[in-house]
Amino acid sequence: MIVYSGFEYHCSANESFDSIALNVYGDEKYAADLMNANPDYCGQTVFDGGEILQLPSLDVPQKNNETALANTIAPWKT
């Protein structure tokens, strides 16, 4: 399992809680956890850029090696 805690995330323009959850935790389902950890930004659907979010401590199941590898290799190289 992977545990994230005590980290800040610096938002880029046009990011959302969903896209950040996917980028950081590997699944959009963690967007609600991000929102709960950052209630001041819950009204924003899309970030302007420059916002700093607190990343909550979450236990994230590690993907199996085959799936993780498939996500890191460009499709034309497989």
PyMOL Python script that loads the backbone (N, CA, C, O; Angstrom):
from pymol import cmd

cmd.read_pdbstr("""\
ATOM      1  N   MET A   1       0.832  -1.189   0.000  1.00  0.00           N
ATOM      2  CA  MET A   1       0.000   0.000   0.000  1.00  0.00           C
ATOM      3  C   MET A   1       0.872   1.247   0.000  1.00  0.00           C
ATOM      4  O   MET A   1       1.966   1.263   0.564  1.00  0.00           O
ATOM      5  N   ILE A   2       0.376   2.265  -0.628  1.00  0.00           N
ATOM      6  CA  ILE A   2       1.070   3.541  -0.680  1.00  0.00           C
ATOM      7  C   ILE A   2       0.330   4.508   0.236  1.00  0.00           C
ATOM      8  O   ILE A   2      -0.897   4.584   0.188  1.00  0.00           O
ATOM      9  N   VAL A   3       1.040   5.230   1.049  1.00  0.00           N
ATOM     10  CA  VAL A   3       0.417   6.212   1.937  1.00  0.00           C
ATOM     11  C   VAL A   3       1.009   7.582   1.622  1.00  0.00           C
ATOM     12  O   VAL A   3       2.227   7.757   1.615  1.00  0.00           O
ATOM     13  N   TYR A   4       0.146   8.536   1.365  1.00  0.00           N
ATOM     14  CA  TYR A   4       0.568   9.913   1.119  1.00  0.00           C
ATOM     15  C   TYR A   4       0.158  10.746   2.332  1.00  0.00           C
ATOM     16  O   TYR A   4      -0.964  10.617   2.821  1.00  0.00           O
ATOM     17  N   SER A   5       1.047  11.588   2.812  1.00  0.00           N
ATOM     18  CA  SER A   5       0.662  12.457   3.916  1.00  0.00           C
ATOM     19  C   SER A   5       1.600  13.638   4.024  1.00  0.00           C
ATOM     20  O   SER A   5       2.780  13.556   3.683  1.00  0.00           O
ATOM     21  N   GLY A   6       1.057  14.723   4.499  1.00  0.00           N
ATOM     22  CA  GLY A   6       1.872  15.884   4.778  1.00  0.00           C
ATOM     23  C   GLY A   6       2.454  16.586   3.567  1.00  0.00           C
ATOM     24  O   GLY A   6       3.364  17.405   3.704  1.00  0.00           O
ATOM     25  N   PHE A   7       1.947  16.280   2.390  1.00  0.00           N
ATOM     26  CA  PHE A   7       2.451  16.900   1.187  1.00  0.00           C
ATOM     27  C   PHE A   7       1.484  17.953   0.680  1.00  0.00           C
ATOM     28  O   PHE A   7       0.281  17.898   0.934  1.00  0.00           O
ATOM     29  N   GLU A   8       2.035  18.900  -0.033  1.00  0.00           N
ATOM     30  CA  GLU A   8       1.219  19.922  -0.689  1.00  0.00           C
ATOM     31  C   GLU A   8       1.236  19.656  -2.187  1.00  0.00           C
ATOM     32  O   GLU A   8       2.210  19.135  -2.731  1.00  0.00           O
ATOM     33  N   TYR A   9       0.151  20.020  -2.835  1.00  0.00           N
ATOM     34  CA  TYR A   9       0.060  19.896  -4.287  1.00  0.00           C
ATOM     35  C   TYR A   9      -0.163  21.286  -4.855  1.00  0.00           C
ATOM     36  O   TYR A   9      -1.105  21.971  -4.456  1.00  0.00           O
ATOM     37  N   HIS A  10       0.677  21.710  -5.769  1.00  0.00           N
ATOM     38  CA  HIS A  10       0.553  23.013  -6.416  1.00  0.00           C
ATOM     39  C   HIS A  10      -0.220  22.830  -7.721  1.00  0.00           C
ATOM     40  O   HIS A  10       0.252  22.178  -8.652  1.00  0.00           O
ATOM     41  N   CYS A  11      -1.398  23.408  -7.768  1.00  0.00           N
ATOM     42  CA  CYS A  11      -2.295  23.226  -8.909  1.00  0.00           C
ATOM     43  C   CYS A  11      -1.829  23.999 -10.132  1.00  0.00           C
ATOM     44  O   CYS A  11      -1.258  25.085 -10.033  1.00  0.00           O
ATOM     45  N   SER A  12      -2.089  23.413 -11.267  1.00  0.00           N
ATOM     46  CA  SER A  12      -1.891  24.083 -12.551  1.00  0.00           C
ATOM     47  C   SER A  12      -3.250  24.524 -13.071  1.00  0.00           C
ATOM     48  O   SER A  12      -4.282  24.036 -12.609  1.00  0.00           O
ATOM     49  N   ALA A  13      -3.256  25.432 -14.017  1.00  0.00           N
ATOM     50  CA  ALA A  13      -4.510  25.912 -14.601  1.00  0.00           C
ATOM     51  C   ALA A  13      -5.270  24.749 -15.230  1.00  0.00           C
ATOM     52  O   ALA A  13      -4.677  23.853 -15.830  1.00  0.00           O
ATOM     53  N   ASN A  14      -6.574  24.780 -15.084  1.00  0.00           N
ATOM     54  CA  ASN A  14      -7.519  23.821 -15.663  1.00  0.00           C
ATOM     55  C   ASN A  14      -7.506  22.448 -15.014  1.00  0.00           C
ATOM     56  O   ASN A  14      -8.106  21.519 -15.554  1.00  0.00           O
ATOM     57  N   GLU A  15      -6.845  22.286 -13.875  1.00  0.00           N
ATOM     58  CA  GLU A  15      -6.936  21.027 -13.146  1.00  0.00           C
ATOM     59  C   GLU A  15      -8.198  21.032 -12.301  1.00  0.00           C
ATOM     60  O   GLU A  15      -8.756  22.087 -12.000  1.00  0.00           O
ATOM     61  N   SER A  16      -8.637  19.852 -11.927  1.00  0.00           N
ATOM     62  CA  SER A  16      -9.809  19.695 -11.067  1.00  0.00           C
ATOM     63  C   SER A  16      -9.462  18.706  -9.964  1.00  0.00           C
ATOM     64  O   SER A  16      -8.410  18.068 -10.008  1.00  0.00           O
ATOM     65  N   PHE A  17     -10.345  18.575  -8.973  1.00  0.00           N
ATOM     66  CA  PHE A  17     -10.112  17.594  -7.923  1.00  0.00           C
ATOM     67  C   PHE A  17     -10.004  16.194  -8.528  1.00  0.00           C
ATOM     68  O   PHE A  17      -9.178  15.391  -8.093  1.00  0.00           O
ATOM     69  N   ASP A  18     -10.834  15.903  -9.527  1.00  0.00           N
ATOM     70  CA  ASP A  18     -10.793  14.587 -10.166  1.00  0.00           C
ATOM     71  C   ASP A  18      -9.447  14.328 -10.834  1.00  0.00           C
ATOM     72  O   ASP A  18      -8.855  13.264 -10.651  1.00  0.00           O
ATOM     73  N   SER A  19      -8.965  15.291 -11.603  1.00  0.00           N
ATOM     74  CA  SER A  19      -7.710  15.082 -12.321  1.00  0.00           C
ATOM     75  C   SER A  19      -6.529  14.987 -11.358  1.00  0.00           C
ATOM     76  O   SER A  19      -5.586  14.235 -11.606  1.00  0.00           O
ATOM     77  N   ILE A  20      -6.574  15.740 -10.267  1.00  0.00           N
ATOM     78  CA  ILE A  20      -5.503  15.690  -9.278  1.00  0.00           C
ATOM     79  C   ILE A  20      -5.520  14.344  -8.555  1.00  0.00           C
ATOM     80  O   ILE A  20      -4.467  13.748  -8.327  1.00  0.00           O
ATOM     81  N   ALA A  21      -6.710  13.867  -8.196  1.00  0.00           N
ATOM     82  CA  ALA A  21      -6.823  12.560  -7.541  1.00  0.00           C
ATOM     83  C   ALA A  21      -6.273  11.461  -8.443  1.00  0.00           C
ATOM     84  O   ALA A  21      -5.570  10.564  -7.977  1.00  0.00           O
ATOM     85  N   LEU A  22      -6.589  11.532  -9.721  1.00  0.00           N
ATOM     86  CA  LEU A  22      -6.079  10.545 -10.672  1.00  0.00           C
ATOM     87  C   LEU A  22      -4.562  10.631 -10.776  1.00  0.00           C
ATOM     88  O   LEU A  22      -3.880   9.607 -10.798  1.00  0.00           O
ATOM     89  N   ASN A  23      -4.037  11.841 -10.838  1.00  0.00           N
ATOM     90  CA  ASN A  23      -2.598  12.052 -10.970  1.00  0.00           C
ATOM     91  C   ASN A  23      -1.837  11.617  -9.721  1.00  0.00           C
ATOM     92  O   ASN A  23      -0.796  10.967  -9.828  1.00  0.00           O
ATOM     93  N   VAL A  24      -2.336  11.961  -8.556  1.00  0.00           N
ATOM     94  CA  VAL A  24      -1.614  11.705  -7.310  1.00  0.00           C
ATOM     95  C   VAL A  24      -1.858  10.298  -6.770  1.00  0.00           C
ATOM     96  O   VAL A  24      -0.921   9.596  -6.391  1.00  0.00           O
ATOM     97  N   TYR A  25      -3.132   9.895  -6.740  1.00  0.00           N
ATOM     98  CA  TYR A  25      -3.493   8.631  -6.097  1.00  0.00           C
ATOM     99  C   TYR A  25      -3.766   7.497  -7.085  1.00  0.00           C
ATOM    100  O   TYR A  25      -3.893   6.338  -6.689  1.00  0.00           O
ATOM    101  N   GLY A  26      -3.855   7.836  -8.368  1.00  0.00           N
ATOM    102  CA  GLY A  26      -4.081   6.803  -9.367  1.00  0.00           C
ATOM    103  C   GLY A  26      -5.527   6.470  -9.625  1.00  0.00           C
ATOM    104  O   GLY A  26      -5.822   5.546 -10.382  1.00  0.00           O
ATOM    105  N   ASP A  27      -6.453   7.215  -9.003  1.00  0.00           N
ATOM    106  CA  ASP A  27      -7.879   6.948  -9.200  1.00  0.00           C
ATOM    107  C   ASP A  27      -8.684   8.192  -8.849  1.00  0.00           C
ATOM    108  O   ASP A  27      -8.426   8.853  -7.843  1.00  0.00           O
ATOM    109  N   GLU A  28      -9.654   8.495  -9.688  1.00  0.00           N
ATOM    110  CA  GLU A  28     -10.497   9.673  -9.464  1.00  0.00           C
ATOM    111  C   GLU A  28     -11.382   9.544  -8.234  1.00  0.00           C
ATOM    112  O   GLU A  28     -11.895  10.544  -7.732  1.00  0.00           O
ATOM    113  N   LYS A  29     -11.564   8.324  -7.742  1.00  0.00           N
ATOM    114  CA  LYS A  29     -12.462   8.128  -6.593  1.00  0.00           C
ATOM    115  C   LYS A  29     -11.961   8.833  -5.329  1.00  0.00           C
ATOM    116  O   LYS A  29     -12.721   8.999  -4.376  1.00  0.00           O
ATOM    117  N   TYR A  30     -10.699   9.246  -5.312  1.00  0.00           N
ATOM    118  CA  TYR A  30     -10.145   9.934  -4.152  1.00  0.00           C
ATOM    119  C   TYR A  30     -10.378  11.448  -4.184  1.00  0.00           C
ATOM    120  O   TYR A  30      -9.882  12.169  -3.318  1.00  0.00           O
ATOM    121  N   ALA A  31     -11.122  11.923  -5.168  1.00  0.00           N
ATOM    122  CA  ALA A  31     -11.424  13.359  -5.265  1.00  0.00           C
ATOM    123  C   ALA A  31     -12.170  13.852  -4.026  1.00  0.00           C
ATOM    124  O   ALA A  31     -11.909  14.955  -3.545  1.00  0.00           O
ATOM    125  N   ALA A  32     -13.088  13.051  -3.512  1.00  0.00           N
ATOM    126  CA  ALA A  32     -13.842  13.452  -2.315  1.00  0.00           C
ATOM    127  C   ALA A  32     -12.916  13.618  -1.115  1.00  0.00           C
ATOM    128  O   ALA A  32     -13.117  14.516  -0.298  1.00  0.00           O
ATOM    129  N   ASP A  33     -11.909  12.761  -1.002  1.00  0.00           N
ATOM    130  CA  ASP A  33     -10.942  12.891   0.088  1.00  0.00           C
ATOM    131  C   ASP A  33     -10.146  14.184  -0.035  1.00  0.00           C
ATOM    132  O   ASP A  33      -9.873  14.854   0.961  1.00  0.00           O
ATOM    133  N   LEU A  34      -9.775  14.528  -1.265  1.00  0.00           N
ATOM    134  CA  LEU A  34      -9.077  15.798  -1.502  1.00  0.00           C
ATOM    135  C   LEU A  34      -9.962  16.980  -1.136  1.00  0.00           C
ATOM    136  O   LEU A  34      -9.500  17.944  -0.524  1.00  0.00           O
ATOM    137  N   MET A  35     -11.227  16.906  -1.508  1.00  0.00           N
ATOM    138  CA  MET A  35     -12.157  17.987  -1.198  1.00  0.00           C
ATOM    139  C   MET A  35     -12.340  18.141   0.308  1.00  0.00           C
ATOM    140  O   MET A  35     -12.375  19.260   0.821  1.00  0.00           O
ATOM    141  N   ASN A  36     -12.454  17.022   1.014  1.00  0.00           N
ATOM    142  CA  ASN A  36     -12.607  17.078   2.467  1.00  0.00           C
ATOM    143  C   ASN A  36     -11.383  17.679   3.142  1.00  0.00           C
ATOM    144  O   ASN A  36     -11.507  18.337   4.175  1.00  0.00           O
ATOM    145  N   ALA A  37     -10.211  17.461   2.577  1.00  0.00           N
ATOM    146  CA  ALA A  37      -8.974  17.999   3.145  1.00  0.00           C
ATOM    147  C   ALA A  37      -8.758  19.468   2.785  1.00  0.00           C
ATOM    148  O   ALA A  37      -7.924  20.145   3.386  1.00  0.00           O
ATOM    149  N   ASN A  38      -9.522  19.961   1.792  1.00  0.00           N
ATOM    150  CA  ASN A  38      -9.351  21.334   1.301  1.00  0.00           C
ATOM    151  C   ASN A  38     -10.701  22.020   1.117  1.00  0.00           C
ATOM    152  O   ASN A  38     -11.058  22.400   0.002  1.00  0.00           O
ATOM    153  N   PRO A  39     -11.451  22.178   2.207  1.00  0.00           N
ATOM    154  CA  PRO A  39     -12.811  22.714   2.093  1.00  0.00           C
ATOM    155  C   PRO A  39     -12.897  24.123   1.512  1.00  0.00           C
ATOM    156  O   PRO A  39     -13.926  24.491   0.944  1.00  0.00           O
ATOM    157  N   ASP A  40     -11.844  24.910   1.645  1.00  0.00           N
ATOM    158  CA  ASP A  40     -11.872  26.273   1.108  1.00  0.00           C
ATOM    159  C   ASP A  40     -11.956  26.301  -0.414  1.00  0.00           C
ATOM    160  O   ASP A  40     -12.353  27.314  -0.991  1.00  0.00           O
ATOM    161  N   TYR A  41     -11.589  25.208  -1.067  1.00  0.00           N
ATOM    162  CA  TYR A  41     -11.585  25.154  -2.527  1.00  0.00           C
ATOM    163  C   TYR A  41     -12.733  24.329  -3.107  1.00  0.00           C
ATOM    164  O   TYR A  41     -12.800  24.135  -4.321  1.00  0.00           O
ATOM    165  N   CYS A  42     -13.624  23.848  -2.267  1.00  0.00           N
ATOM    166  CA  CYS A  42     -14.709  22.983  -2.745  1.00  0.00           C
ATOM    167  C   CYS A  42     -15.631  23.667  -3.748  1.00  0.00           C
ATOM    168  O   CYS A  42     -16.283  22.986  -4.539  1.00  0.00           O
ATOM    169  N   GLY A  43     -15.700  24.961  -3.735  1.00  0.00           N
ATOM    170  CA  GLY A  43     -16.543  25.688  -4.676  1.00  0.00           C
ATOM    171  C   GLY A  43     -15.940  25.825  -6.065  1.00  0.00           C
ATOM    172  O   GLY A  43     -16.618  26.257  -6.998  1.00  0.00           O
ATOM    173  N   GLN A  44     -14.679  25.462  -6.208  1.00  0.00           N
ATOM    174  CA  GLN A  44     -14.011  25.583  -7.502  1.00  0.00           C
ATOM    175  C   GLN A  44     -14.122  24.274  -8.271  1.00  0.00           C
ATOM    176  O   GLN A  44     -13.714  23.216  -7.792  1.00  0.00           O
ATOM    177  N   THR A  45     -14.676  24.368  -9.462  1.00  0.00           N
ATOM    178  CA  THR A  45     -14.764  23.198 -10.321  1.00  0.00           C
ATOM    179  C   THR A  45     -13.444  22.980 -11.036  1.00  0.00           C
ATOM    180  O   THR A  45     -12.975  21.851 -11.184  1.00  0.00           O
ATOM    181  N   VAL A  46     -12.854  24.082 -11.478  1.00  0.00           N
ATOM    182  CA  VAL A  46     -11.574  24.049 -12.191  1.00  0.00           C
ATOM    183  C   VAL A  46     -10.662  25.084 -11.536  1.00  0.00           C
ATOM    184  O   VAL A  46     -11.084  26.202 -11.238  1.00  0.00           O
ATOM    185  N   PHE A  47      -9.413  24.696 -11.321  1.00  0.00           N
ATOM    186  CA  PHE A  47      -8.467  25.598 -10.671  1.00  0.00           C
ATOM    187  C   PHE A  47      -7.839  26.564 -11.674  1.00  0.00           C
ATOM    188  O   PHE A  47      -7.648  26.236 -12.845  1.00  0.00           O
ATOM    189  N   ASP A  48      -7.524  27.767 -11.181  1.00  0.00           N
ATOM    190  CA  ASP A  48      -6.895  28.801 -12.005  1.00  0.00           C
ATOM    191  C   ASP A  48      -5.403  28.534 -12.177  1.00  0.00           C
ATOM    192  O   ASP A  48      -4.801  28.942 -13.171  1.00  0.00           O
ATOM    193  N   GLY A  49      -4.824  27.859 -11.220  1.00  0.00           N
ATOM    194  CA  GLY A  49      -3.386  27.627 -11.186  1.00  0.00           C
ATOM    195  C   GLY A  49      -2.793  28.404 -10.036  1.00  0.00           C
ATOM    196  O   GLY A  49      -3.154  29.559  -9.808  1.00  0.00           O
ATOM    197  N   GLY A  50      -1.889  27.783  -9.312  1.00  0.00           N
ATOM    198  CA  GLY A  50      -1.268  28.446  -8.169  1.00  0.00           C
ATOM    199  C   GLY A  50      -1.884  28.089  -6.830  1.00  0.00           C
ATOM    200  O   GLY A  50      -1.292  28.367  -5.786  1.00  0.00           O
ATOM    201  N   GLU A  51      -3.060  27.478  -6.838  1.00  0.00           N
ATOM    202  CA  GLU A  51      -3.663  27.047  -5.581  1.00  0.00           C
ATOM    203  C   GLU A  51      -2.791  25.942  -4.973  1.00  0.00           C
ATOM    204  O   GLU A  51      -2.190  25.143  -5.691  1.00  0.00           O
ATOM    205  N   ILE A  52      -2.735  25.912  -3.655  1.00  0.00           N
ATOM    206  CA  ILE A  52      -1.959  24.886  -2.962  1.00  0.00           C
ATOM    207  C   ILE A  52      -2.922  24.041  -2.148  1.00  0.00           C
ATOM    208  O   ILE A  52      -3.590  24.534  -1.239  1.00  0.00           O
ATOM    209  N   LEU A  53      -2.983  22.755  -2.489  1.00  0.00           N
ATOM    210  CA  LEU A  53      -3.858  21.818  -1.791  1.00  0.00           C
ATOM    211  C   LEU A  53      -3.055  20.965  -0.831  1.00  0.00           C
ATOM    212  O   LEU A  53      -1.893  20.647  -1.083  1.00  0.00           O
ATOM    213  N   GLN A  54      -3.681  20.601   0.263  1.00  0.00           N
ATOM    214  CA  GLN A  54      -3.086  19.655   1.201  1.00  0.00           C
ATOM    215  C   GLN A  54      -3.503  18.251   0.777  1.00  0.00           C
ATOM    216  O   GLN A  54      -4.683  17.992   0.543  1.00  0.00           O
ATOM    217  N   LEU A  55      -2.534  17.349   0.679  1.00  0.00           N
ATOM    218  CA  LEU A  55      -2.837  15.972   0.313  1.00  0.00           C
ATOM    219  C   LEU A  55      -3.089  15.178   1.588  1.00  0.00           C
ATOM    220  O   LEU A  55      -2.213  15.094   2.448  1.00  0.00           O
ATOM    221  N   PRO A  56      -4.284  14.592   1.720  1.00  0.00           N
ATOM    222  CA  PRO A  56      -4.598  13.832   2.924  1.00  0.00           C
ATOM    223  C   PRO A  56      -3.865  12.491   2.957  1.00  0.00           C
ATOM    224  O   PRO A  56      -3.460  11.961   1.922  1.00  0.00           O
ATOM    225  N   SER A  57      -3.707  11.963   4.154  1.00  0.00           N
ATOM    226  CA  SER A  57      -3.128  10.633   4.327  1.00  0.00           C
ATOM    227  C   SER A  57      -4.157   9.600   3.901  1.00  0.00           C
ATOM    228  O   SER A  57      -5.247   9.530   4.470  1.00  0.00           O
ATOM    229  N   LEU A  58      -3.817   8.811   2.915  1.00  0.00           N
ATOM    230  CA  LEU A  58      -4.719   7.772   2.425  1.00  0.00           C
ATOM    231  C   LEU A  58      -3.936   6.495   2.192  1.00  0.00           C
ATOM    232  O   LEU A  58      -2.779   6.528   1.774  1.00  0.00           O
ATOM    233  N   ASP A  59      -4.572   5.378   2.464  1.00  0.00           N
ATOM    234  CA  ASP A  59      -3.999   4.091   2.093  1.00  0.00           C
ATOM    235  C   ASP A  59      -4.518   3.775   0.705  1.00  0.00           C
ATOM    236  O   ASP A  59      -5.718   3.585   0.508  1.00  0.00           O
ATOM    237  N   VAL A  60      -3.620   3.721  -0.243  1.00  0.00           N
ATOM    238  CA  VAL A  60      -3.984   3.474  -1.631  1.00  0.00           C
ATOM    239  C   VAL A  60      -3.443   2.110  -2.029  1.00  0.00           C
ATOM    240  O   VAL A  60      -2.233   1.891  -1.988  1.00  0.00           O
ATOM    241  N   PRO A  61      -4.317   1.197  -2.411  1.00  0.00           N
ATOM    242  CA  PRO A  61      -3.813  -0.121  -2.827  1.00  0.00           C
ATOM    243  C   PRO A  61      -2.877   0.019  -4.019  1.00  0.00           C
ATOM    244  O   PRO A  61      -3.142   0.771  -4.956  1.00  0.00           O
ATOM    245  N   GLN A  62      -1.792  -0.713  -3.962  1.00  0.00           N
ATOM    246  CA  GLN A  62      -0.825  -0.677  -5.045  1.00  0.00           C
ATOM    247  C   GLN A  62      -1.335  -1.542  -6.188  1.00  0.00           C
ATOM    248  O   GLN A  62      -1.795  -2.664  -5.978  1.00  0.00           O
ATOM    249  N   LYS A  63      -1.246  -1.002  -7.401  1.00  0.00           N
ATOM    250  CA  LYS A  63      -1.660  -1.759  -8.574  1.00  0.00           C
ATOM    251  C   LYS A  63      -0.665  -2.880  -8.808  1.00  0.00           C
ATOM    252  O   LYS A  63       0.498  -2.785  -8.415  1.00  0.00           O
ATOM    253  N   ASN A  64      -1.130  -3.943  -9.454  1.00  0.00           N
ATOM    254  CA  ASN A  64      -0.175  -5.006  -9.753  1.00  0.00           C
ATOM    255  C   ASN A  64       0.857  -4.494 -10.748  1.00  0.00           C
ATOM    256  O   ASN A  64       0.583  -3.552 -11.492  1.00  0.00           O
ATOM    257  N   ASN A  65       2.007  -5.087 -10.770  1.00  0.00           N
ATOM    258  CA  ASN A  65       3.130  -4.611 -11.579  1.00  0.00           C
ATOM    259  C   ASN A  65       2.786  -4.501 -13.052  1.00  0.00           C
ATOM    260  O   ASN A  65       3.234  -3.569 -13.720  1.00  0.00           O
ATOM    261  N   GLU A  66       2.003  -5.427 -13.570  1.00  0.00           N
ATOM    262  CA  GLU A  66       1.658  -5.412 -14.985  1.00  0.00           C
ATOM    263  C   GLU A  66       0.844  -4.167 -15.335  1.00  0.00           C
ATOM    264  O   GLU A  66       1.105  -3.517 -16.347  1.00  0.00           O
ATOM    265  N   THR A  67      -0.131  -3.839 -14.506  1.00  0.00           N
ATOM    266  CA  THR A  67      -0.957  -2.661 -14.734  1.00  0.00           C
ATOM    267  C   THR A  67      -0.129  -1.395 -14.581  1.00  0.00           C
ATOM    268  O   THR A  67      -0.239  -0.483 -15.400  1.00  0.00           O
ATOM    269  N   ALA A  68       0.694  -1.327 -13.548  1.00  0.00           N
ATOM    270  CA  ALA A  68       1.523  -0.141 -13.329  1.00  0.00           C
ATOM    271  C   ALA A  68       2.490   0.054 -14.486  1.00  0.00           C
ATOM    272  O   ALA A  68       2.699   1.184 -14.927  1.00  0.00           O
ATOM    273  N   LEU A  69       3.079  -1.016 -14.980  1.00  0.00           N
ATOM    274  CA  LEU A  69       4.005  -0.926 -16.090  1.00  0.00           C
ATOM    275  C   LEU A  69       3.290  -0.460 -17.351  1.00  0.00           C
ATOM    276  O   LEU A  69       3.826   0.352 -18.105  1.00  0.00           O
ATOM    277  N   ALA A  70       2.091  -0.966 -17.584  1.00  0.00           N
ATOM    278  CA  ALA A  70       1.326  -0.579 -18.770  1.00  0.00           C
ATOM    279  C   ALA A  70       1.014   0.913 -18.757  1.00  0.00           C
ATOM    280  O   ALA A  70       0.924   1.531 -19.817  1.00  0.00           O
ATOM    281  N   ASN A  71       0.850   1.496 -17.579  1.00  0.00           N
ATOM    282  CA  ASN A  71       0.532   2.918 -17.475  1.00  0.00           C
ATOM    283  C   ASN A  71       1.755   3.811 -17.647  1.00  0.00           C
ATOM    284  O   ASN A  71       1.605   5.021 -17.821  1.00  0.00           O
ATOM    285  N   THR A  72       2.954   3.254 -17.604  1.00  0.00           N
ATOM    286  CA  THR A  72       4.145   4.075 -17.715  1.00  0.00           C
ATOM    287  C   THR A  72       4.850   3.953 -19.056  1.00  0.00           C
ATOM    288  O   THR A  72       5.737   4.752 -19.358  1.00  0.00           O
ATOM    289  N   ILE A  73       4.472   2.966 -19.870  1.00  0.00           N
ATOM    290  CA  ILE A  73       5.103   2.753 -21.167  1.00  0.00           C
ATOM    291  C   ILE A  73       4.184   3.280 -22.256  1.00  0.00           C
ATOM    292  O   ILE A  73       2.985   3.000 -22.264  1.00  0.00           O
ATOM    293  N   ALA A  74       4.754   4.039 -23.167  1.00  0.00           N
ATOM    294  CA  ALA A  74       3.977   4.574 -24.295  1.00  0.00           C
ATOM    295  C   ALA A  74       3.407   3.403 -25.105  1.00  0.00           C
ATOM    296  O   ALA A  74       4.098   2.406 -25.314  1.00  0.00           O
ATOM    297  N   PRO A  75       2.147   3.516 -25.565  1.00  0.00           N
ATOM    298  CA  PRO A  75       1.496   2.411 -26.274  1.00  0.00           C
ATOM    299  C   PRO A  75       2.269   1.903 -27.486  1.00  0.00           C
ATOM    300  O   PRO A  75       2.214   0.714 -27.797  1.00  0.00           O
ATOM    301  N   TRP A  76       2.988   2.787 -28.174  1.00  0.00           N
ATOM    302  CA  TRP A  76       3.705   2.355 -29.374  1.00  0.00           C
ATOM    303  C   TRP A  76       4.996   1.598 -29.029  1.00  0.00           C
ATOM    304  O   TRP A  76       5.649   1.052 -29.918  1.00  0.00           O
ATOM    305  N   LYS A  77       5.360   1.566 -27.749  1.00  0.00           N
ATOM    306  CA  LYS A  77       6.559   0.846 -27.349  1.00  0.00           C
ATOM    307  C   LYS A  77       6.254  -0.539 -26.790  1.00  0.00           C
ATOM    308  O   LYS A  77       7.170  -1.283 -26.439  1.00  0.00           O
ATOM    309  N   THR A  78       4.982  -0.888 -26.705  1.00  0.00           N
ATOM    310  CA  THR A  78       4.623  -2.197 -26.156  1.00  0.00           C
ATOM    311  C   THR A  78       4.402  -3.210 -27.242  1.00  0.00           C
ATOM    312  O   THR A  78       4.092  -4.366 -26.954  1.00  0.00           O
TER     313      THR A  78
END
""", "prot")
cmd.dss("prot")
cmd.show_as("cartoon", "prot")
cmd.util.cbc("prot")
cmd.orient("prot")
